[in-house]
Amino acid sequence: MSALTDSVGKNGANLKQDVMRVQRLLRTAGFDPGQNDGFCDDQTIAAIRKFQKGFLDEPDGLVNIEGPTWQRLAEAQLQAVDEERR
């Protein structure tokens, strides 16, 4: 999977292609970020926070390059691909 170009979420750079990538991954992981439109709105940030609640003590609504949220989203994507192959 390709990496992020920059951060996504609350106070992130929110480049359209990165936001779309995160939105797709959140949806794959079972979290609804709203439309996959590349705009980081309140619904996308809320979905990031809900996803982060599973592994962060203080969800911040931000996906950093190579940070823990990005790593978990990548793992969720790999698991989804593995399940599809079964």
Number of C-alpha atoms within 10 A of each C-alpha: 7 7 12 18 13 16 21 29 26 19 12 15 15 22 17 14 15 23 26 20 18 27 27 22 22 23 16 16 18 12 18 20 23 19 15 16 15 18 20 26 16 14 14 26 22 20 21 27 22 16 21 21 14 10 11 12 8 9 16 17 23 20 27 18 15 14 11 14 21 20 15 18 21 20 14 17 19 13 14 14 12 10 9 8 7 5
